[in-house]
Amino acid sequence: MLDSDTKRRINTCRDILVGKVPDPKSQVEQITIALIYKFMDDMDLEAEELGFDRKFFTGEYERYRWAKLVAPGVGGQEMLNMYSEALTKMVENPDLPELFRSIFRNAYLPYRDPETLRSFLREINGFIYDHSERLGDAFEYLLSVLGSQGDAGQFRTPRHIIDLMVEVIDPQKDEVILDPACGTAGFLISAYKHILKQNTTGVVVGDSPATGDAAEQALESPKRYKGDRLSHEDRARLARNIKGYDISPDMVRLSRVNMFLHDFKEPMVEEYDTLTSEEKWGETADVILANPPFMSPKGGIIPHNRFQVQSKRSEVLFVDYMAEHLTPNGRAAIIVPEGVIFQSQSAYVALRKMLVDKHLAAVISLPAGVFNPYSGVKTSILILDRAVAKASDHVAFFKIKNDGFALGAQRKAVKGSQLGQVKAELGAWMTLARAGGGGELQSDLGSVVERARLGKGGDYNLSADRYLEQGKSASSFAMVEVGQFMATPLPSVDPSKYPDERFELWSIPSHETRTPELPLGREIGSAKKGVQPNDVLLSRIVPHIRRTWVVEEARGGHRQIASGEWIVFRGDGFVPQYLARVLISDRFHRQFMQTVTGVGGSLSRANPKAVGEILIPLPPLEVQREIVAEIEGYQRVIDGAGIVVDNYRPRIPVDPEWPVVEMGGLCTTITDGDHQPPPKADTGIPFVTISNLDEASGVNFSKTFFVPRDYFESLKDSRRPCRGDILYSVTGSYGVVVQLNGEQEFCFQRHIALLRPSDKVIGGYLLQFLRSPAGKQQGDAAATGVAQKTVSLRALREFMVPLPPLEVQKAIVDEIEAEQNLINGNRDLIARFEKKIDDAMARVWGEAKDTKAA
């Protein structure tokens, strides 16, 4: 993931340039050039430290070294002269590889202000070159500013959509992977990461993907995978097989840099006009992933004559090209505009017929706001799979309404993403379809259609709405529109007319208290809705979504009112507690979120009329009461366990007679880790950062990179952790404390302190003290800094620790650990019973027919 400091530096660079270089594309180019310039000097320095010769800044070019450019004492004008001269001269450097030479070809400084350049280069100087994914992610973030529509109709594809397409297609390590309109190489890099994940020890591949919010989180938080099961030959083949074309030399340059920062030393990205050149027509690929340009120049494309479908439209030609250039068992995922899906012109119809007959496996309809804020264009994903098309008589259709982000200009993350569900269900269906099945699809988001039916009428329309059954449900109970229970209109009550009277106010912000407020009329303000006992309230405002209340009997005879942000349900046809559970269930919530409107500074709200059209399962009243009794039994267990967990605080009962000593006197060493980026290796000793520390599980080694063993062995003993040592995070998220209970060898960064307890203290006691309120308070008091708090080693050594005899320490540790085992048991109990509630609601929405009238 992109760390906040790197993101801040990139944003600062853009802020510095914006006055002199207002065009985002030019800003990206200037930052790219400066980063590569600095990284070349970093790589030269690294080579020197390893005993090798410099490669880039040698001979007459030695005077242009970055270190000399930003050295103390260099004046602003001197810096400007040297930098601008270096930009024009560097392309002549015979020691530069072709990739770097292309970066400096036609490079120049577009402004002559020394102070702007000084500020800009000072910020660039804070970046450190390495081959970690962190830098690659930083560059991808930089490229995101190019997301606006280009002259040829290009749009930056959102990362979570790219990852969805890659996961569905599932590229393998020995396959040729192509993006014939690669832009900044997002699809190629996502495919590479996918293959690394497949080939990383400890990562399970092949299980059904997670669904719902878990899948959304997985898509939005990609982990770093090492690919340690890839051989040298595998990696060499990958480097040759992952290819991209783009018509724009600027895009080619940026995509090659992006791939270089993701470990591709010689990226296979070329400047090539896919639609008018025949040079590569004979080449095929096992996997094609693309979001090709949607627009055609005035007068259309003038393609060569080898396309199967005759057209001048770029989107038609690109899809034709990709379909025709798949290997016999090839697969593709392509984003297309709606014209490809349903337009009636002969070229579009011919293209769809060719796809249905030979290539098409599935169509995924995306929300119209996926490309916001750059465009509201409606798109779909075509999934091509020649093996599916040959073996199965059916095509799958899915419609995604929630991709995990609000569909307005801000595209803020929201819960209830359907991407994981579609990925899981489509993947399972395609497996069956390749074996000749696929005639059925149990999904509330998708359906299957016979290929013969698609051709009826001759238009081969691929619109998902045309084939997905509206209101389809698998519940065994009657399905009814929830709107029939909406209480409208409700009487309006103006509390200001009764200034001294108390009201029971059911307001949304106070929902978590589970009881209404009791303000005086003059304290309330605007008019409210009049409600009554057994009304069910559902919040319609996005910051407080998935909240329900059942109005209880009034206390003291007060009038009952509710905020206008509630949707109120009333009637005799439901058990209130049952309806409240249905309204916050996963299935209902996914549909509810599709009714939300409003973006920007205003609060988003659900449209009550649209909410009223959602179908819910409605069992007989006696069955509703049985369901409520079952769930309330589970909830009582959860509430009881929650009280235990929420109120537990491990404490050390301090005896005033115990001596209080500085922690430095209780440890044989208190030191931090590496201050410089360590050398990296494909295998060796793991390198641990703060993100690897977890107080519940200890050190997580699944997200580490490796350093050479000889580097580890060159470290002082105090920096080589061993069993019993304590790690304490000292920067940023300071105060995370873990103890090492195994013999795992690893290095660690400078943001972590290592405490090695002496024989005066039991390590477990020191651990529990640092986690106790007293230990946390001392950490808070010691932390200094503004942007990022840090606890210095000196302050850590001065922590004051109450020190009982060793046998007392052991007794305290034993008692706390016993308590924590009980607490963990309660947490497990909560999780188990929450799942029981989810399972009960799933049964309600379960399998059977929909009884809504046609």
HUHUVEN-V916576 format. One record per pair of residues at least 4 apart in sequence whose ideal C-beta (glycine too) atoms are under 6 Angstrom apart, sorted by sequence separation. I is the first residue (numbers start at 1). J is the second residue. D is the distance in Angstrom with one decimal. If there is no record, write none. Layout:
I|J|D + I|J|D
//
This chain:
17|21|4.4 + 54|58|5.2 + 57|61|5.2 + 58|62|6.0 + 74|78|5.4 + 85|89|6.0 + 86|90|5.6 + 96|100|4.4 + 133|137|5.9 + 150|154|4.1 + 157|161|5.6 + 171|175|5.5 + 185|189|5.6 + 210|214|4.1 + 211|215|5.4 + 217|221|5.7 + 230|234|4.1 + 237|241|5.7 + 251|255|5.9 + 260|264|5.8 + 273|277|4.7 + 296|300|5.1 + 303|307|5.8 + 326|330|2.9 + 336|340|4.0 + 339|343|4.4 + 355|359|4.9 + 356|360|5.2 + 366|370|4.8 + 371|375|4.5 + 388|392|5.3 + 418|422|5.8 + 422|426|5.7 + 449|453|5.4 + 464|468|5.5 + 519|523|4.1 + 531|535|4.6 + 554|558|5.3 + 562|566|4.9 + 588|592|5.9 + 598|602|5.3 + 619|623|3.6 + 628|632|5.9 + 638|642|5.9 + 642|646|5.8 + 661|665|5.1 + 674|678|5.3 + 688|692|4.6 + 707|711|5.0 + 715|719|4.4 + 721|725|4.8 + 729|733|5.8 + 730|734|5.5 + 748|752|4.7 + 757|761|5.0 + 761|765|6.0 + 785|789|4.8 + 791|795|5.5 + 804|808|3.7 + 2|7|5.3 + 21|26|4.8 + 47|52|4.1 + 57|62|5.2 + 74|79|5.1 + 96|101|4.7 + 157|162|5.2 + 210|215|4.3 + 230|235|5.3 + 246|251|4.3 + 259|264|4.0 + 296|301|5.5 + 311|316|4.1 + 343|348|4.3 + 355|360|4.3 + 432|437|3.9 + 433|438|3.2 + 441|446|5.5 + 449|454|6.0 + 455|460|5.8 + 461|466|5.7 + 519|524|5.5 + 539|544|4.7 + 574|579|4.6 + 583|588|5.8 + 606|611|5.3 + 619|624|5.4 + 715|720|5.5 + 729|734|5.5 + 761|766|5.2 + 770|775|4.1 + 785|790|5.1 + 791|796|5.8 + 804|809|5.7 + 21|27|5.3 + 149|155|5.9 + 171|177|5.2 + 197|203|5.6 + 209|215|6.0 + 246|252|5.1 + 311|317|5.8 + 371|377|5.9 + 405|411|4.6 + 406|412|4.9 + 432|438|5.0 + 441|447|5.9 + 454|460|5.5 + 473|479|4.9 + 554|560|5.4 + 582|588|5.8 + 598|604|4.0 + 694|700|5.7 + 757|763|4.4 + 769|775|5.0 + 783|789|4.0 + 198|205|4.9 + 441|448|4.7 + 510|517|5.7 + 598|605|5.6 + 692|699|5.6 + 729|736|4.2 + 57|65|4.5 + 179|187|4.7 + 259|267|3.8 + 368|376|5.6 + 405|413|5.7 + 406|414|5.3 + 495|503|5.7 + 539|547|4.2 + 596|604|5.1 + 692|700|5.0 + 783|791|5.2 + 21|30|6.0 + 147|156|3.5 + 179|188|5.5 + 429|438|5.8 + 728|737|5.3 + 757|766|5.4 + 782|791|4.8 + 17|27|5.0 + 44|54|4.1 + 91|101|5.7 + 307|317|6.0 + 322|332|5.2 + 368|378|4.4 + 506|516|4.9 + 538|548|5.3 + 596|606|5.1 + 597|607|6.0 + 256|267|4.4 + 301|312|5.1 + 309|320|4.6 + 505|516|5.7 + 595|606|4.6 + 692|703|6.0 + 727|738|5.2 + 44|56|5.5 + 300|312|2.7 + 308|320|5.8 + 322|334|5.8 + 429|441|5.4 + 504|516|4.3 + 505|517|4.5 + 537|549|4.3 + 595|607|4.8 + 779|791|5.8 + 14|27|5.3 + 44|57|5.6 + 69|82|5.7 + 91|104|4.3 + 256|269|5.0 + 301|314|5.4 + 307|320|5.1 + 366|379|5.0 + 404|417|3.2 + 726|739|5.2 + 782|795|3.7 + 90|104|4.2 + 91|105|5.2 + 177|191|5.0 + 255|269|4.9 + 303|317|5.5 + 402|416|5.1 + 505|519|5.9 + 536|550|5.6 + 319|334|5.9 + 365|380|5.0 + 402|417|5.7 + 595|610|3.7 + 686|701|5.2 + 725|740|4.9 + 40|56|4.1 + 301|317|6.0 + 402|418|5.1 + 403|419|5.9 + 502|518|5.2 + 535|551|4.4 + 595|611|5.1 + 252|269|5.6 + 296|313|5.3 + 363|380|5.6 + 364|381|4.2 + 687|704|5.6 + 723|740|5.6 + 13|31|5.2 + 296|314|4.5 + 400|418|5.0 + 425|443|4.8 + 449|467|4.6 + 502|520|5.9 + 533|551|5.5 + 686|704|4.0 + 687|705|5.5 + 252|271|4.7 + 721|740|5.7 + 87|107|4.5 + 171|191|4.7 + 447|467|5.9 + 501|521|5.0 + 531|551|5.2 + 533|553|5.0 + 687|707|5.3 + 723|743|5.8 + 731|751|3.9 + 87|108|5.8 + 293|314|5.3 + 294|315|5.5 + 362|383|4.0 + 447|468|5.1 + 778|799|5.0 + 64|86|4.1 + 173|195|5.1 + 249|271|5.3 + 315|337|5.8 + 361|383|4.7 + 499|521|4.8 + 684|706|4.1 + 685|707|5.2 + 422|445|5.9 + 498|521|4.1 + 499|522|3.7 + 591|614|4.8 + 683|706|5.7 + 684|707|5.6 + 729|752|5.7 + 730|753|5.0 + 41|65|5.4 + 162|186|5.3 + 166|190|4.6 + 361|385|3.9 + 398|422|5.0 + 541|565|4.5 + 684|708|5.0 + 685|709|5.8 + 739|763|5.7 + 41|66|3.7 + 84|109|4.3 + 162|187|5.7 + 166|191|5.3 + 200|225|4.2 + 243|268|4.5 + 244|269|4.3 + 245|270|5.6 + 281|306|5.6 + 315|340|5.6 + 359|384|4.4 + 537|562|5.9 + 540|565|5.9 + 680|705|5.7 + 681|706|4.8 + 684|709|5.2 + 727|752|5.4 + 728|753|4.6 + 41|67|5.9 + 200|226|5.3 + 247|273|5.0 + 275|301|5.3 + 278|304|5.0 + 292|318|3.6 + 495|521|3.8 + 550|576|4.5 + 163|190|5.6 + 200|227|5.7 + 201|228|5.3 + 245|272|3.9 + 276|303|5.8 + 361|388|3.9 + 418|445|5.8 + 540|567|5.2 + 550|577|6.0 + 681|708|4.7 + 685|712|4.2 + 38|66|4.8 + 162|190|4.8 + 166|194|5.0 + 197|225|4.3 + 199|227|4.9 + 275|303|5.0 + 679|707|5.9 + 739|767|4.7 + 154|183|6.0 + 157|186|5.9 + 196|225|4.3 + 245|274|5.5 + 495|524|4.0 + 531|560|5.1 + 537|566|4.1 + 538|567|4.6 + 678|707|4.6 + 679|708|6.0 + 725|754|5.6 + 726|755|4.2 + 199|229|4.2 + 359|389|5.3 + 550|580|5.4 + 196|227|3.7 + 199|230|4.8 + 316|347|5.2 + 358|389|5.6 + 508|539|5.2 + 530|561|6.0 + 531|562|4.7 + 537|568|5.9 + 725|756|5.3 + 61|93|5.2 + 548|580|4.2 + 679|711|5.7 + 769|801|5.7 + 396|429|5.4 + 494|527|4.6 + 528|561|3.8 + 529|562|4.8 + 535|568|5.4 + 536|569|4.2 + 721|754|6.0 + 737|770|4.6 + 80|114|4.7 + 288|322|4.7 + 362|396|4.0 + 363|397|5.2 + 364|398|4.8 + 365|399|4.3 + 366|400|5.7 + 367|401|5.9 + 582|616|5.2 + 737|771|5.5 + 316|351|5.3 + 360|395|5.5 + 492|527|4.9 + 493|528|5.4 + 535|570|5.1 + 548|583|5.0 + 712|747|5.8 + 311|347|3.7 + 323|359|4.8 + 367|403|6.0 + 373|409|4.2 + 508|544|4.7 + 511|547|4.9 + 548|584|5.5 + 693|729|5.8 + 58|95|6.0 + 77|114|5.2 + 80|117|5.2 + 372|409|5.6 + 493|530|4.8 + 76|114|3.1 + 309|347|5.8 + 369|407|2.9 + 546|584|5.1 + 56|95|5.8 + 341|380|5.5 + 372|411|5.6 + 490|529|4.6 + 491|530|4.1 + 690|729|4.8 + 724|763|4.8 + 55|95|5.8 + 338|378|4.8 + 367|407|5.3 + 490|530|5.9 + 536|576|5.1 + 698|738|5.0 + 707|747|5.5 + 143|184|4.5 + 284|325|5.2 + 286|327|5.1 + 309|350|4.9 + 392|433|3.8 + 567|608|5.2 + 726|767|5.7 + 76|118|5.1 + 275|317|5.0 + 309|351|4.8 + 337|379|5.9 + 388|430|5.8 + 534|576|4.8 + 284|327|5.0 + 294|337|4.8 + 391|434|5.6 + 506|549|5.8 + 536|579|4.9 + 546|589|5.7 + 693|736|4.8 + 753|796|5.8 + 286|330|5.2 + 287|331|5.6 + 288|332|4.0 + 289|333|5.4 + 290|334|5.4 + 291|335|4.1 + 335|379|5.4 + 336|380|5.9 + 394|438|4.8 + 536|580|5.2 + 735|779|4.2 + 765|809|3.9 + 388|433|4.5 + 391|436|4.8 + 394|439|5.7 + 396|441|6.0 + 538|583|4.9 + 693|738|5.4 + 335|381|5.7 + 336|382|5.7 + 388|434|5.6 + 392|438|4.2 + 578|624|4.0 + 274|321|5.9 + 387|434|4.8 + 398|445|5.3 + 671|718|4.9 + 762|809|4.5 + 333|381|5.8 + 334|382|4.7 + 398|446|3.9 + 762|810|5.9 + 765|813|5.3 + 768|816|5.2 + 397|446|5.9 + 575|624|4.1 + 578|627|5.9 + 669|718|4.3 + 734|783|5.6 + 764|813|4.0 + 333|383|5.7 + 396|446|5.9 + 397|447|5.6 + 504|554|5.6 + 575|625|5.6 + 578|628|5.1 + 70|121|5.7 + 577|628|4.5 + 332|384|4.0 + 396|448|5.2 + 575|628|5.8 + 188|242|5.2 + 331|385|4.8 + 394|448|4.3 + 395|449|5.6 + 504|558|4.7 + 542|596|6.0 + 70|125|5.3 + 503|558|5.8 + 508|563|5.3 + 734|789|5.9 + 163|219|5.1 + 188|244|5.4 + 330|386|5.7 + 394|450|5.8 + 502|558|5.4 + 503|559|5.3 + 504|560|4.6 + 505|561|5.6 + 506|562|4.2 + 507|563|4.9 + 732|788|5.4 + 329|386|5.9 + 393|450|5.7 + 508|565|5.2 + 734|791|5.0 + 329|387|5.0 + 393|451|5.6 + 503|561|5.3 + 688|746|5.1 + 160|219|4.7 + 185|244|5.7 + 731|790|4.8 + 160|220|5.9 + 326|386|6.0 + 685|745|5.5 + 686|746|4.4 + 687|747|4.9 + 688|748|4.4 + 689|749|5.0 + 730|790|6.0 + 173|234|5.3 + 685|746|6.0 + 690|751|5.2 + 730|791|4.5 + 182|244|3.2 + 541|603|5.5 + 542|604|4.0 + 685|747|5.8 + 182|246|5.1 + 362|426|5.8 + 541|605|5.4 + 176|241|4.7 + 177|242|4.9 + 178|243|5.1 + 179|244|4.7 + 180|245|4.9 + 399|464|4.5 + 540|605|5.2 + 540|606|4.1 + 36|103|5.1 + 397|464|4.5 + 183|251|5.4 + 493|561|5.0 + 399|468|5.7 + 184|254|5.2 + 185|255|3.7 + 397|467|5.0 + 184|255|5.0 + 397|468|5.9 + 182|255|5.5 + 185|258|4.9 + 189|262|5.2 + 33|107|5.3 + 184|258|5.5 + 185|259|5.3 + 673|748|3.9 + 674|749|5.8 + 675|750|4.7 + 673|749|4.7 + 674|750|5.9 + 673|750|5.0 + 490|568|6.0 + 672|750|4.8 + 673|752|5.3 + 487|568|4.5 + 672|753|5.1 + 486|569|5.9 + 487|570|3.8 + 671|754|5.5 + 485|569|4.4 + 670|755|5.3 + 38|124|5.7 + 485|571|4.8 + 42|129|3.8 + 669|756|4.7 + 667|755|5.0 + 668|756|4.9 + 21|110|5.8 + 667|756|5.6 + 34|124|4.6 + 39|129|3.8 + 667|757|5.8 + 668|758|5.0 + 20|111|3.8 + 133|224|4.9 + 667|758|5.9 + 666|758|5.8 + 180|274|4.5 + 666|760|5.3 + 356|451|5.5 + 666|761|4.5 + 20|116|5.4 + 356|454|5.2 + 363|462|5.1 + 365|464|3.9 + 363|464|5.9 + 187|289|4.0 + 16|119|5.0 + 16|120|4.8 + 356|460|5.6 + 178|285|3.8 + 353|460|5.0 + 352|460|3.8 + 176|285|4.6 + 181|290|5.3 + 13|123|5.2 + 176|286|5.1 + 177|287|4.5 + 178|288|5.1 + 179|289|5.5 + 349|459|5.9 + 352|462|5.9 + 12|123|5.2 + 175|286|3.7 + 179|290|5.0 + 181|292|4.2 + 349|460|6.0 + 175|287|5.4 + 9|123|5.8 + 28|142|5.9 + 171|287|4.4 + 9|126|5.5 + 169|287|5.7 + 139|258|5.5 + 342|461|5.0 + 652|772|5.5 + 24|145|4.6 + 341|462|4.7 + 342|463|5.0 + 139|261|5.1 + 341|463|5.5 + 670|793|5.9 + 165|289|5.9 + 136|261|4.3 + 135|261|5.4 + 136|262|4.4 + 486|612|5.5 + 670|796|5.8 + 670|797|5.3 + 483|612|2.3 + 6|138|4.4 + 10|142|5.3 + 131|263|5.6 + 481|613|5.8 + 482|614|5.3 + 664|797|3.2 + 157|291|4.5 + 482|616|4.9 + 663|797|6.0 + 2|137|4.5 + 479|615|4.3 + 662|798|5.6 + 663|799|4.2 + 480|618|4.9 + 663|801|5.3 + 2|141|5.2 + 154|293|5.4 + 153|293|4.3 + 477|617|4.1 + 478|618|5.2 + 660|800|5.1 + 152|293|4.4 + 153|294|4.1 + 477|618|5.9 + 153|295|2.9 + 475|617|3.9 + 477|619|4.5 + 660|802|5.2 + 661|803|5.3 + 471|615|5.4 + 658|802|4.8 + 659|803|5.3 + 658|803|5.9 + 658|804|4.9 + 654|802|4.7 + 102|253|5.6 + 99|256|5.6 + 652|812|5.9 + 169|331|4.9 + 169|333|5.0 + 650|816|5.0 + 165|333|3.8 + 416|589|5.6 + 416|590|4.9 + 648|823|5.1 + 416|593|5.0 + 645|823|5.9 + 645|826|5.2 + 644|826|4.8 + 645|827|5.9 + 641|826|4.1 + 216|404|4.5 + 641|829|4.7 + 410|599|5.8 + 641|830|4.9 + 409|599|5.7 + 402|593|5.3 + 408|599|2.6 + 638|830|5.3 + 401|594|4.5 + 638|833|5.0 + 637|833|4.9 + 634|833|4.6 + 216|417|3.5 + 213|415|5.5 + 634|836|4.9 + 634|837|5.2 + 215|420|2.0 + 631|837|5.4 + 212|420|5.9 + 211|420|4.4 + 631|840|5.6 + 210|420|5.4 + 211|421|4.3 + 630|840|5.8 + 209|420|6.0 + 211|424|5.3 + 209|423|5.0 + 209|424|4.6 + 155|371|5.0 + 208|424|5.1 + 155|374|5.6 + 155|375|6.0 + 32|257|5.8 + 149|374|5.7 + 148|374|5.1 + 149|375|5.9 + 147|374|5.2 + 617|844|5.2 + 617|845|5.9 + 615|852|5.9 + 164|419|5.1 + 168|423|5.9 + 167|423|5.4 + 585|841|4.5 + 168|426|5.9 + 587|845|4.6 + 164|423|5.9 + 475|845|5.3 + 476|846|6.0 + 475|846|5.8 + 479|850|4.8 + 474|846|5.9 + 476|848|3.6 + 479|851|5.6 + 474|847|4.1 + 475|848|5.7 + 478|851|4.5 + 479|852|5.2 + 473|850|4.3 + 471|850|5.6 + 471|852|5.2 + 224|703|5.8 + 130|677|5.5 + 128|677|5.8
//
